Amino acid sequence: MKKLRFIGASLDDLRSFPTDARREAGFELDAVQRGLMPSDFKPMLEVGAGAYEIRIHILGEWRVIYVAKLDDAVYVLHAFHKKTQKTRKEDIELATRRYRQIGELK
C-alpha cells in the first residue's frame, strides 16, 4: 500500500471538509493507496499527467486532486469545496503548482 503525502496545505484543507465528506474522501484515498480507482473521479490533464480529481457529493460538492502514478506515494495536491459548475482557475493553478513541487521533493 502506498503512503499518502500531502503537498502544501492540502491536509488542512481536507480537514476542513464536513465530517461525512471528509470520511468519504478518506475511503476514496484509501482505495487509491491500494491501487484502485475512486468510485467517482475524472482525469485532470490540465494539472498534469496522472492527476485525477475525486468527486464527493455530500453536503455540497467537494474535490480532492491527487497523483498516484509515482511508485513511492499518492500525492494529494489540493482539497476544496467546489461552489461553481466549472472548477475555478485558481484551484487548477494551485494544484498545478503543487504538482510541480513533487519533483522538487524527490
All heavy atoms as an XYZ file, in Angstrom:
867
protein
N       0.854     -1.182      0.000
C       0.000      0.000      0.000
C       0.893      1.236      0.000
O       1.842      1.329      0.776
C      -0.898     -0.015      1.229
C      -1.917      1.078      1.209
S      -3.398      0.698      2.150
C      -3.123      1.638      3.614
N       0.562      2.178     -0.875
C       1.346      3.409     -0.969
C       1.042      4.339      0.198
O      -0.068      4.333      0.731
C       1.013      4.147     -2.260
C       1.497      3.465     -3.502
C       1.186      4.344     -4.710
C       1.655      3.715     -5.984
N       1.401      4.591     -7.139
N       2.027      5.140      0.545
C       1.825      6.172      1.567
C       1.057      7.335      0.964
O       1.072      7.545     -0.248
C       3.163      6.692      2.079
C       3.958      5.695      2.857
C       5.239      6.328      3.356
C       6.034      5.316      4.156
N       7.254      5.898      4.707
N       0.396      8.101      1.827
C      -0.244      9.354      1.418
C       0.690     10.491      1.773
O       1.192     10.550      2.895
C      -1.553      9.575      2.187
C      -2.850      9.104      1.572
C      -4.012      9.485      2.478
C      -3.067      9.592      0.182
N       0.913     11.383      0.842
C       1.718     12.578      1.100
C       0.898     13.788      0.687
O       0.379     13.838     -0.424
C       3.017     12.536      0.323
C       3.815     11.312      0.709
C       5.247     11.525      0.642
N       5.866     10.289      1.153
C       7.122     10.095      1.177
N       7.948     11.004      0.768
N       7.613      8.964      1.648
N       0.803     14.729      1.592
C       0.024     15.939      1.356
C       0.959     17.079      1.004
O       1.928     17.335      1.712
C      -0.809     16.281      2.588
C      -1.878     15.264      2.874
C      -1.622     14.152      3.654
C      -3.149     15.416      2.334
C      -2.605     13.202      3.902
C      -4.145     14.475      2.575
C      -3.860     13.363      3.358
N       0.680     17.753     -0.089
C       1.500     18.856     -0.565
C       0.844     20.171     -0.151
O      -0.364     20.338     -0.275
C       1.661     18.800     -2.106
C       2.162     17.418     -2.561
C       2.587     19.907     -2.601
C       3.513     17.033     -2.024
N       1.663     21.099      0.323
C       1.139     22.405      0.741
C       0.144     22.249      1.876
O       0.349     21.448      2.797
N      -0.946     22.987      1.805
C      -1.977     22.975      2.853
C      -3.102     21.985      2.557
O      -4.179     22.081      3.135
C      -2.547     24.381      3.013
N      -2.848     21.008      1.676
C      -3.933     20.106      1.278
C      -4.497     19.293      2.444
O      -5.703     19.036      2.490
C      -3.481     19.183      0.144
O      -2.378     18.404      0.538
N      -3.681     18.925      3.422
C      -4.194     18.193      4.585
C      -5.110     19.087      5.412
O      -6.199     18.664      5.815
C      -3.054     17.648      5.439
C      -3.471     16.889      6.702
C      -4.382     15.712      6.371
C      -2.243     16.414      7.462
N      -4.701     20.310      5.666
C      -5.553     21.241      6.413
C      -6.850     21.501      5.661
O      -7.923     21.583      6.266
C      -4.826     22.565      6.658
C      -3.671     22.411      7.638
O      -3.716     21.486      8.473
O      -2.724     23.215      7.557
N      -6.750     21.627      4.341
C      -7.956     21.854      3.532
C      -8.897     20.660      3.625
O     -10.113     20.832      3.761
C      -7.581     22.112      2.069
C      -6.785     23.393      1.886
O      -6.877     24.282      2.758
O      -6.064     23.500      0.878
N      -8.343     19.465      3.575
C      -9.166     18.263      3.685
C      -9.815     18.172      5.062
O     -10.982     17.802      5.191
C      -8.315     17.021      3.411
C      -9.034     15.679      3.404
C     -10.135     15.641      2.358
C      -8.040     14.560      3.172
N      -9.080     18.552      6.082
C      -9.630     18.516      7.449
C     -10.774     19.515      7.633
O     -11.561     19.375      8.568
C      -8.530     18.808      8.459
C      -7.582     17.659      8.642
C      -6.485     17.995      9.620
N      -5.654     16.829      9.896
C      -4.417     16.891     10.326
N      -3.839     18.061     10.550
N      -3.734     15.784     10.544
N     -10.865     20.508      6.758
C     -11.944     21.493      6.870
C     -13.251     21.008      6.244
O     -14.287     21.664      6.378
C     -11.526     22.822      6.222
O     -11.529     22.717      4.806
N     -13.239     19.865      5.561
C     -14.461     19.299      4.984
C     -15.420     18.922      6.130
O     -14.965     18.571      7.227
C     -14.163     18.022      4.205
C     -13.534     18.190      2.857
C     -12.897     19.355      2.466
C     -13.559     17.143      1.956
C     -12.308     19.482      1.214
C     -12.980     17.251      0.705
C     -12.359     18.422      0.327
N     -16.737     18.930      5.866
C     -17.670     18.388      6.869
C     -17.323     16.924      7.151
O     -16.755     16.233      6.290
C     -19.033     18.489      6.174
C     -18.852     19.451      5.064
C     -17.414     19.402      4.667
N     -17.657     16.450      8.324
C     -17.270     15.109      8.766
C     -17.603     14.025      7.749
O     -16.748     13.203      7.415
C     -17.924     14.777     10.123
O     -17.525     15.775     11.060
C     -17.509     13.409     10.617
N     -18.818     13.997      7.235
C     -19.207     12.938      6.298
C     -18.440     13.025      4.981
O     -18.043     12.005      4.417
C     -20.709     12.969      6.034
C     -21.520     12.538      7.244
O     -20.945     11.914      8.159
O     -22.737     12.831      7.281
N     -18.201     14.225      4.490
C     -17.432     14.399      3.256
C     -15.967     14.017      3.488
O     -15.339     13.389      2.629
C     -17.540     15.843      2.764
N     -15.437     14.362      4.645
C     -14.057     14.011      4.985
C     -13.911     12.490      5.083
O     -12.933     11.913      4.599
C     -13.659     14.688      6.293
C     -12.199     14.516      6.639
C     -11.789     15.327      7.851
N     -12.515     14.962      9.045
C     -13.347     15.756      9.721
N     -13.556     16.995      9.339
N     -13.963     15.328     10.800
N     -14.891     11.839      5.687
C     -14.866     10.381      5.817
C     -14.884      9.729      4.432
O     -14.111      8.808      4.151
C     -16.058      9.900      6.646
C     -16.069      8.406      6.895
C     -17.207      7.952      7.787
N     -17.083      8.527      9.109
C     -17.980      9.369      9.664
N     -19.064      9.717      9.010
N     -17.800      9.841     10.881
N     -15.746     10.216      3.548
C     -15.822      9.675      2.192
C     -14.500      9.890      1.452
O     -14.017      8.994      0.748
C     -16.972     10.326      1.425
C     -17.153      9.800      0.027
C     -17.549      8.339     -0.035
O     -18.110      7.798      0.944
O     -17.290      7.711     -1.082
N     -13.897     11.066      1.607
C     -12.593     11.342      0.992
C     -11.557     10.344      1.501
O     -10.732      9.837      0.727
C     -12.152     12.775      1.277
N     -11.608     10.029      2.779
C     -10.686      9.050      3.352
C     -10.865      7.668      2.749
O      -9.877      6.994      2.424
N     -12.106      7.231      2.570
C     -12.374      5.936      1.946
C     -11.843      5.906      0.523
O     -11.239      4.926      0.086
C     -13.872      5.611      1.937
C     -14.438      5.277      3.287
C     -15.635      5.848      3.700
C     -13.799      4.396      4.153
C     -16.177      5.550      4.940
C     -14.335      4.093      5.402
C     -15.530      4.671      5.790
N     -12.077      6.994     -0.218
C     -11.636      7.059     -1.613
C     -10.101      7.076     -1.704
O      -9.519      6.393     -2.549
C     -12.224      8.283     -2.311
C     -13.741      8.297     -2.380
C     -14.345      7.226     -3.282
O     -13.610      6.526     -4.014
O     -15.574      7.081     -3.266
N      -9.457      7.832     -0.842
C      -7.986      7.876     -0.849
C      -7.394      6.530     -0.440
O      -6.363      6.117     -0.965
C      -7.476      9.002      0.051
C      -7.661     10.406     -0.519
C      -7.367     11.453      0.552
C      -6.791     10.628     -1.752
N      -8.060      5.837      0.468
C      -7.604      4.505      0.858
C      -7.637      3.564     -0.346
O      -6.699      2.785     -0.559
C      -8.475      3.956      1.992
C      -8.049      2.561      2.404
O      -6.953      2.418      2.989
O      -8.806      1.611      2.125
N      -8.687      3.642     -1.144
C      -8.777      2.815     -2.349
C      -7.623      3.133     -3.308
O      -6.990      2.230     -3.861
C     -10.124      3.031     -3.038
N      -7.333      4.418     -3.471
C      -6.240      4.832     -4.356
C      -4.911      4.298     -3.830
O      -4.076      3.810     -4.598
C      -6.216      6.372     -4.502
C      -4.976      6.821     -5.259
C      -7.477      6.871     -5.196
N      -4.716      4.355     -2.523
C      -3.482      3.828     -1.930
C      -3.305      2.337     -2.227
O      -2.191      1.855     -2.350
C      -3.489      4.019     -0.411
C      -3.243      5.428      0.045
C      -3.281      5.498      1.563
O      -4.328      5.656      2.152
N      -2.119      5.353      2.175
N      -4.427      1.625     -2.336
C      -4.387      0.181     -2.601
C      -4.349     -0.140     -4.094
O      -4.460     -1.295     -4.484
C      -5.571     -0.505     -1.932
C      -5.455     -0.481     -0.415
C      -6.583     -1.214      0.297
N      -7.808     -0.423      0.289
C      -8.945     -0.794     -0.288
N      -9.035     -1.937     -0.932
N     -10.012     -0.022     -0.252
N      -4.221      0.909     -4.934
C      -4.095      0.681     -6.368
C      -5.400      0.670     -7.128
O      -5.428      0.336     -8.311
N      -6.497      1.017     -6.471
C      -7.812      1.051     -7.110
C      -8.135      2.472     -7.557
O      -7.458      3.422     -7.163
C      -8.878      0.549     -6.138
C      -8.628     -0.849     -5.547
C      -9.645     -1.137     -4.457
C      -8.682     -1.896     -6.646
N      -9.180      2.609     -8.345
C      -9.650      3.932     -8.746
C     -10.804      4.332     -7.824
O     -11.558      3.468     -7.358
C     -10.125      3.921    -10.205
C      -9.000      3.675    -11.200
S      -7.619      4.823    -11.076
C      -8.296      6.302    -11.766
N     -10.965      5.631     -7.570
C     -12.086      6.088     -6.744
C     -13.418      5.773     -7.425
O     -13.463      5.538     -8.634
C     -11.881      7.602     -6.648
C     -10.514      7.865     -7.156
C     -10.115      6.722     -8.012
N     -14.499      5.811     -6.666
C     -15.814      5.495     -7.226
C     -16.320      6.592     -8.164
O     -17.067      6.313     -9.094
C     -16.827      5.237     -6.110
O     -16.954      6.380     -5.285
N     -15.926      7.839     -7.943
C     -16.326      8.945     -8.813
C     -15.119      9.864     -8.996
O     -14.669     10.495     -8.039
C     -17.507      9.707     -8.210
C     -18.115     10.724     -9.157
O     -17.641     10.852    -10.310
O     -19.075     11.413     -8.751
N     -14.601      9.910    -10.199
C     -13.388     10.685    -10.449
C     -13.379     11.170    -11.889
O     -14.177     10.724    -12.711
C     -12.146      9.833    -10.183
C     -11.948      8.743    -11.208
C     -11.115      8.943    -12.301
C     -12.601      7.530    -11.087
C     -10.946      7.957    -13.247
C     -12.434      6.538    -12.039
C     -11.601      6.748    -13.117
N     -12.438     12.078    -12.170
C     -12.165     12.457    -13.552
C     -10.700     12.835    -13.673
O     -10.093     13.324    -12.707
C     -13.084     13.581    -14.028
C     -12.733     14.955    -13.548
C     -13.598     15.986    -14.246
C     -13.017     17.373    -14.039
N     -13.700     18.396    -14.748
N     -10.113     12.596    -14.844
C      -8.719     12.998    -15.060
C      -8.608     14.512    -15.057
O      -9.517     15.209    -15.503
C      -8.381     12.437    -16.445
C      -9.503     11.555    -16.828
C     -10.669     11.899    -15.978
N      -7.509     15.015    -14.550
C      -7.240     16.461    -14.524
C      -5.990     16.729    -15.358
O      -4.932     17.065    -14.830
C      -7.070     16.946    -13.084
C      -8.309     16.841    -12.234
S      -9.661     17.874    -12.816
C      -9.085     19.484    -12.340
N      -6.107     16.555    -16.656
C      -4.967     16.703    -17.560
C      -4.370     18.095    -17.513
O      -3.171     18.258    -17.719
C      -5.390     16.352    -18.984
C      -5.896     14.920    -19.184
C      -6.382     14.721    -20.608
C      -4.823     13.919    -18.813
N      -5.202     19.109    -17.226
C      -4.692     20.472    -17.160
C      -3.759     20.678    -15.961
O      -2.966     21.609    -15.952
C      -5.817     21.511    -17.167
C      -6.810     21.372    -16.041
C      -8.005     20.480    -16.334
O      -7.879     19.478    -17.045
O      -9.084     20.778    -15.811
N      -3.857     19.802    -14.954
C      -2.958     19.871    -13.792
C      -1.636     19.189    -14.125
O      -0.567     19.711    -13.819
C      -3.615     19.237    -12.548
C      -2.618     19.122    -11.406
C      -4.828     20.049    -12.121
N      -1.706     18.024    -14.744
C      -0.502     17.290    -15.112
C      -0.815     15.839    -15.406
O      -1.900     15.346    -15.069
N       0.122     15.159    -16.014
C      -0.062     13.751    -16.362
C      -0.273     12.918    -15.101
O       0.470     13.029    -14.141
C       1.155     13.249    -17.124
N      -1.325     12.112    -15.112
C      -1.602     11.241    -13.970
C      -2.362     11.895    -12.832
O      -2.578     11.263    -11.802
N      -2.785     13.149    -12.989
C      -3.558     13.825    -11.942
C      -5.048     13.493    -12.120
O      -5.557     13.466    -13.236
C      -3.345     15.328    -11.995
N      -5.696     13.238    -11.001
C      -7.130     12.929    -11.001
C      -7.830     13.741     -9.924
O      -7.213     14.159     -8.946
C      -7.368     11.441    -10.714
C      -6.940     10.542    -11.841
C      -5.662     10.008    -11.875
C      -7.822     10.223    -12.871
C      -5.254      9.187    -12.914
C      -7.428      9.398    -13.908
C      -6.149      8.881    -13.923
O      -5.752      8.073    -14.946
N      -9.130     13.888    -10.112
C      -9.979     14.601     -9.157
C     -11.001     13.617     -8.606
O     -11.760     13.017     -9.377
C     -10.680     15.748     -9.881
C     -11.685     16.499     -9.029
C     -12.409     17.563     -9.845
O     -13.278     17.213    -10.655
O     -12.085     18.743     -9.647
N     -10.996     13.432     -7.293
C     -12.040     12.648     -6.629
C     -13.220     13.588     -6.423
O     -13.055     14.699     -5.926
C     -11.559     12.102     -5.267
C     -10.401     11.129     -5.457
C     -12.715     11.438     -4.517
C      -9.746     10.689     -4.159
N     -14.414     13.123     -6.795
C     -15.619     13.955     -6.659
C     -16.499     13.394     -5.545
O     -16.889     12.238     -5.570
C     -16.355     13.995     -7.990
C     -15.422     14.517     -9.057
C     -16.009     14.752    -10.410
N     -16.767     13.649    -10.965
C     -17.262     13.674    -12.202
N     -17.086     14.729    -12.970
N     -17.937     12.655    -12.658
N     -16.777     14.238     -4.570
C     -17.574     13.854     -3.403
C     -18.825     14.710     -3.391
O     -18.742     15.942     -3.447
C     -16.754     14.031     -2.109
C     -15.506     13.148     -2.182
C     -17.593     13.715     -0.880
C     -14.453     13.480     -1.177
N     -19.986     14.061     -3.305
C     -21.276     14.751     -3.374
C     -22.024     14.605     -2.048
O     -23.093     14.014     -1.991
C     -22.123     14.170     -4.511
C     -21.379     13.963     -5.793
N     -21.071     14.978     -6.657
C     -20.860     12.840     -6.340
C     -20.414     14.492     -7.695
N     -20.263     13.205     -7.521
N     -21.445     15.106     -0.978
C     -22.060     15.020      0.347
C     -22.076     16.419      0.940
O     -21.017     17.040      1.083
C     -21.273     14.062      1.273
C     -21.306     12.636      0.707
C     -21.831     14.096      2.691
C     -20.432     11.658      1.454
N     -23.259     16.914      1.277
C     -23.387     18.256      1.852
C     -22.708     19.302      0.965
O     -21.957     20.150      1.438
C     -22.812     18.296      3.270
C     -23.453     17.345      4.277
C     -22.654     17.308      5.570
C     -24.898     17.758      4.545
N     -22.942     19.189     -0.316
C     -22.316     20.078     -1.283
C     -21.371     19.286     -2.163
O     -21.392     18.054     -2.180
N     -20.545     19.990     -2.887
C     -19.584     19.364     -3.790
C     -18.167     19.599     -3.263
O     -17.787     20.745     -3.002
C     -19.714     19.948     -5.202
C     -21.058     19.670     -5.844
C     -21.289     18.183     -6.079
O     -20.343     17.476     -6.478
O     -22.412     17.713     -5.841
N     -17.419     18.523     -3.123
C     -16.061     18.566     -2.577
C     -15.135     17.847     -3.538
O     -15.534     16.870     -4.178
C     -16.026     17.908     -1.196
C     -17.017     18.538     -0.282
C     -18.328     18.187     -0.110
C     -16.812     19.682      0.542
N     -18.935     19.030      0.777
C     -18.031     19.964      1.197
C     -15.715     20.492      0.799
C     -18.181     21.016      2.080
C     -15.859     21.544      1.690
C     -17.073     21.789      2.320
N     -13.914     18.321     -3.645
C     -12.963     17.738     -4.587
C     -11.605     17.528     -3.927
O     -11.173     18.338     -3.106
C     -12.768     18.647     -5.801
C     -14.053     18.929     -6.576
C     -14.577     17.666     -7.240
N     -15.707     17.930     -8.111
C     -16.978     17.773     -7.760
N     -17.277     17.380     -6.526
N     -17.946     18.006     -8.623
N     -10.946     16.437     -4.320
C      -9.587     16.146     -3.891
C      -8.799     15.813     -5.156
O      -9.142     14.875     -5.873
C      -9.530     14.952     -2.914
C      -8.090     14.648     -2.524
C     -10.375     15.221     -1.677
N      -7.760     16.589     -5.443
C      -6.926     16.352     -6.617
C      -5.654     15.653     -6.137
O      -5.006     16.106     -5.192
C      -6.600     17.661     -7.351
C      -7.899     18.326     -7.836
C      -5.657     17.390     -8.525
C      -7.702     19.677     -8.499
N      -5.326     14.547     -6.815
C      -4.187     13.743     -6.391
C      -3.430     13.194     -7.600
O      -3.922     13.199     -8.726
C      -4.656     12.583     -5.507
C      -5.386     11.513     -6.277
C      -4.689     10.417     -6.794
C      -6.740     11.603     -6.528
C      -5.337      9.444     -7.523
C      -7.403     10.639     -7.258
C      -6.696      9.557     -7.757
O      -7.350      8.598     -8.495
N      -2.229     12.685     -7.325
C      -1.412     11.983     -8.318
C      -0.960     10.680     -7.676
O      -0.404     10.698     -6.575
C      -0.167     12.808     -8.718
C       0.704     12.031     -9.686
C      -0.562     14.129     -9.323
N      -1.193      9.556     -8.375
C      -0.813      8.252     -7.833
C       0.135      7.497     -8.755
O       0.461      6.353     -8.493
C      -2.057      7.411     -7.577
N       0.588      8.138     -9.826
C       1.399      7.424    -10.825
C       2.821      7.128    -10.364
O       3.494      6.289    -10.952
C       1.422      8.193    -12.139
C       2.235      9.465    -12.102
C       2.277     10.122    -13.463
C       3.269     11.273    -13.427
N       3.620     11.701    -14.759
N       3.285      7.789     -9.330
C       4.638      7.564     -8.835
C       4.653      6.343     -7.915
O       3.679      6.060     -7.229
C       5.146      8.807     -8.116
C       5.120     10.077     -8.981
C       5.417     11.297     -8.150
C       6.084      9.951    -10.135
N       5.770      5.639     -7.898
C       5.848      4.385     -7.143
C       5.823      4.558     -5.635
O       5.360      3.682     -4.917
C       7.120      3.621     -7.523
C       7.055      3.082     -8.946
O       5.941      2.861     -9.453
O       8.128      2.894     -9.539
N       6.326      5.694     -5.140
C       6.543      5.814     -3.702
C       5.319      6.230     -2.896
O       5.204      5.893     -1.735
C       7.698      6.778     -3.413
C       7.417      8.193     -3.893
O       6.753      8.349     -4.937
O       7.857      9.135     -3.216
N       4.390      6.994     -3.501
C       3.282      7.537     -2.700
C       2.152      8.043     -3.578
O       2.310      8.235     -4.781
C       3.794      8.678     -1.818
N       1.030      8.292     -2.918
C      -0.086      9.032     -3.512
C       0.054     10.455     -2.991
O       0.089     10.681     -1.777
C      -1.449      8.447     -3.087
C      -2.592      9.317     -3.583
C      -1.589      7.010     -3.560
N       0.167     11.409     -3.896
C       0.353     12.805     -3.522
C      -0.979     13.546     -3.639
O      -1.567     13.606     -4.720
C       1.393     13.472     -4.424
C       2.781     12.949     -4.194
C       3.256     11.853     -4.890
C       3.608     13.554     -3.255
C       4.533     11.363     -4.663
C       4.890     13.074     -3.026
C       5.336     11.981     -3.736
O       6.603     11.502     -3.505
N      -1.446     14.086     -2.518
C      -2.670     14.897     -2.517
C      -2.243     16.336     -2.764
O      -1.513     16.930     -1.969
C      -3.436     14.760     -1.186
C      -4.672     15.649     -1.193
C      -3.816     13.299     -0.950
N      -2.694     16.879     -3.882
C      -2.279     18.211     -4.299
C      -3.184     19.306     -3.763
O      -2.713     20.387     -3.421
C      -2.257     18.293     -5.833
C      -1.394     17.261     -6.551
C      -1.569     17.393     -8.048
C       0.061     17.413     -6.149
N      -4.494     19.036     -3.731
C      -5.440     20.092     -3.355
C      -6.753     19.455     -2.937
O      -7.161     18.438     -3.492
C      -5.651     21.016     -4.557
C      -6.421     22.267     -4.284
N      -6.431     22.895     -3.067
C      -7.214     23.017     -5.102
C      -7.199     23.988     -3.145
N      -7.682     24.070     -4.369
N      -7.397     20.033     -1.948
C      -8.721     19.614     -1.493
C      -9.541     20.883     -1.301
O      -9.066     21.831     -0.676
C      -8.616     18.830     -0.188
N     -10.759     20.901     -1.868
C     -11.526     22.145     -1.821
C     -13.023     21.903     -1.978
O     -13.453     20.845     -2.429
C     -11.025     23.114     -2.908
C     -11.141     22.589     -4.317
C     -12.206     22.950     -5.121
C     -10.171     21.744     -4.833
C     -12.308     22.469     -6.414
C     -10.257     21.261     -6.125
C     -11.332     21.631     -6.924
N     -13.774     22.910     -1.580
C     -15.229     22.946     -1.746
C     -15.508     23.560     -3.109
O     -15.087     24.676     -3.383
C     -15.841     23.797     -0.633
C     -17.326     23.828     -0.641
N     -18.026     24.799      0.021
C     -18.244     23.011     -1.203
C     -19.316     24.586     -0.142
N     -19.469     23.509     -0.887
N     -16.193     22.828     -3.944
C     -16.490     23.314     -5.289
C     -17.840     24.027     -5.244
O     -18.857     23.428     -4.928
C     -16.517     22.164     -6.281
C     -16.663     22.631     -7.707
C     -16.446     21.490     -8.658
C     -16.634     21.996    -10.068
N     -16.543     20.921    -11.039
N     -17.831     25.300     -5.591
C     -19.042     26.118     -5.466
C     -19.651     26.492     -6.809
O     -20.738     27.046     -6.854
C     -18.719     27.391     -4.690
C     -18.232     27.104     -3.281
C     -17.837     28.361     -2.556
C     -17.260     28.022     -1.197
N     -16.745     29.182     -0.505
N     -18.957     26.215     -7.899
C     -19.469     26.538     -9.231
C     -19.423     25.277    -10.088
O     -18.759     24.298     -9.736
C     -18.607     27.629     -9.915
O     -17.274     27.149    -10.037
C     -18.613     28.922     -9.116
N     -20.111     25.292    -11.215
C     -20.141     24.110    -12.068
C     -18.763     23.807    -12.647
O     -18.350     22.666    -12.727
C     -21.154     24.289    -13.194
C     -21.388     23.021    -13.961
C     -22.745     22.988    -14.611
O     -23.479     23.942    -14.587
N     -23.072     21.860    -15.191
N     -18.042     24.823    -13.041
C     -16.707     24.647    -13.601
C     -15.674     24.865    -12.484
O     -15.817     25.771    -11.667
C     -16.485     25.649    -14.725
C     -15.201     25.433    -15.475
C     -15.109     26.329    -16.681
C     -13.797     26.075    -17.389
N     -13.601     26.903    -18.540
N     -14.633     24.035    -12.481
C     -13.573     24.195    -11.479
C     -12.881     25.538    -11.691
O     -12.493     25.872    -12.796
C     -12.552     23.047    -11.587
O     -13.241     21.806    -11.432
C     -11.479     23.167    -10.524
N     -12.746     26.274    -10.598
C     -12.139     27.609    -10.692
C     -10.693     27.527    -11.180
O      -9.950     26.617    -10.824
C     -12.151     28.305     -9.329
C     -13.515     28.660     -8.811
C     -13.493     29.283     -7.432
N     -12.283     28.967     -6.678
C     -11.653     29.827     -5.899
N     -12.093     31.051     -5.736
N     -10.580     29.461     -5.239
N     -10.315     28.520    -11.950
C      -8.953     28.615    -12.479
C      -7.935     28.617    -11.341
O      -6.881     27.996    -11.437
C      -8.843     29.893    -13.312
C      -7.502     30.124    -13.940
C      -7.503     31.422    -14.740
C      -6.120     31.731    -15.254
N      -6.053     33.012    -15.944
N      -8.252     29.298    -10.237
C      -7.336     29.377     -9.097
C      -7.060     28.002     -8.502
O      -5.935     27.713     -8.082
C      -7.897     30.306     -8.014
C      -8.002     31.751     -8.423
C      -9.298     32.095     -9.172
O     -10.127     31.181     -9.465
O      -9.487     33.275     -9.487
N      -8.100     27.144     -8.443
C      -7.916     25.802     -7.897
C      -7.031     24.960     -8.809
O      -6.157     24.220     -8.341
C      -9.267     25.116     -7.687
C     -10.050     25.741     -6.544
O      -9.459     25.953     -5.471
O     -11.251     26.014     -6.710
N      -7.227     25.078    -10.111
C      -6.402     24.334    -11.064
C      -4.955     24.817    -11.010
O      -4.015     24.012    -10.995
C      -6.979     24.454    -12.483
C      -8.319     23.710    -12.551
C      -6.001     23.906    -13.523
C      -9.098     23.917    -13.813
N      -4.759     26.123    -10.932
C      -3.403     26.674    -10.877
C      -2.672     26.250     -9.603
O      -1.485     25.925     -9.640
C      -3.440     28.200    -10.986
C      -3.795     28.682    -12.369
C      -3.995     30.194    -12.449
O      -4.029     30.870    -11.389
O      -4.128     30.692    -13.573
N      -3.383     26.245     -8.480
C      -2.771     25.819     -7.220
C      -2.352     24.349     -7.300
O      -1.232     23.986     -6.924
C      -3.730     26.040     -6.051
C      -3.236     25.589     -4.680
C      -1.949     26.302     -4.295
C      -4.304     25.833     -3.636
N      -3.239     23.504     -7.812
C      -2.909     22.078     -7.951
C      -1.730     21.893     -8.906
O      -0.850     21.058     -8.659
C      -4.127     21.307     -8.442
N      -1.676     22.687     -9.958
C      -0.575     22.600    -10.922
C       0.752     22.983    -10.282
O       1.777     22.309    -10.487
C      -0.863     23.498    -12.146
O      -2.099     23.082    -12.735
C       0.244     23.411    -13.175
N       0.750     24.053     -9.480
C       1.984     24.455     -8.777
C       2.447     23.345     -7.835
O       3.633     23.028     -7.749
C       1.753     25.750     -7.997
C       1.804     26.996     -8.836
C       1.923     28.260     -8.006
N       0.920     28.397     -6.962
C      -0.296     28.927     -7.136
N      -0.671     29.364     -8.312
N      -1.127     29.033     -6.126
N       1.513     22.766     -7.120
C       1.868     21.699     -6.178
C       2.326     20.446     -6.915
O       3.194     19.718     -6.426
C       0.693     21.405     -5.251
C       0.452     22.557     -4.283
C      -0.718     22.297     -3.378
N      -0.897     23.393     -2.438
C      -1.959     23.526     -1.666
N      -2.941     22.623     -1.704
N      -2.061     24.549     -0.844
N       1.763     20.187     -8.084
C       2.203     19.062     -8.911
C       3.683     19.218     -9.250
O       4.447     18.270     -9.169
C       1.355     19.028    -10.186
C       1.644     17.882    -11.121
C       0.935     16.688    -11.038
C       2.612     17.992    -12.119
C       1.189     15.642    -11.909
C       2.885     16.958    -12.990
C       2.159     15.785    -12.887
O       2.411     14.753    -13.748
N       4.075     20.434     -9.601
C       5.480     20.700     -9.929
C       6.386     20.517     -8.708
O       7.555     20.159     -8.846
C       5.636     22.111    -10.483
C       5.075     22.251    -11.877
C       5.437     23.600    -12.473
N       4.451     23.964    -13.464
C       3.669     25.040    -13.410
N       3.763     25.885    -12.392
N       2.807     25.291    -14.341
N       5.858     20.766     -7.501
C       6.642     20.617     -6.281
C       7.032     19.165     -6.016
O       8.034     18.912     -5.352
C       5.880     21.142     -5.066
C       5.753     22.637     -5.019
C       4.934     23.096     -3.815
O       4.454     22.294     -3.030
N       4.760     24.396     -3.684
N       6.261     18.227     -6.517
C       6.568     16.806     -6.279
C       7.975     16.497     -6.775
O       8.745     15.826     -6.091
C       5.523     15.884     -6.967
C       4.159     16.064     -6.316
C       5.979     14.429     -6.872
C       3.047     15.358     -7.060
N       8.330     16.982     -7.943
C       9.662     16.745     -8.492
C      10.753     17.347     -7.615
O      11.852     16.799     -7.504
N      10.453     18.463     -6.968
C      11.423     19.123     -6.096
C      11.621     18.368     -4.793
O      12.664     18.455     -4.163
C      10.978     20.559     -5.807
C      10.911     21.432     -7.041
C      10.197     22.748     -6.795
O       9.920     23.084     -5.624
O       9.900     23.443     -7.780
N      10.600     17.606     -4.372
C      10.678     16.852     -3.122
C      11.517     15.599     -3.264
O      12.036     15.084     -2.287
C       9.273     16.464     -2.656
C       8.311     17.599     -2.324
C       6.926     17.040     -2.023
C       8.832     18.397     -1.132
N      11.623     15.085     -4.438
C      12.315     13.801     -4.669
C      13.805     13.965     -4.679
O      14.380     14.911     -4.926
C      11.829     13.185     -5.955
C      10.361     12.836     -5.838
C       9.956     12.049     -7.050
C       9.134     10.910     -6.631
N       9.497      9.701     -6.312
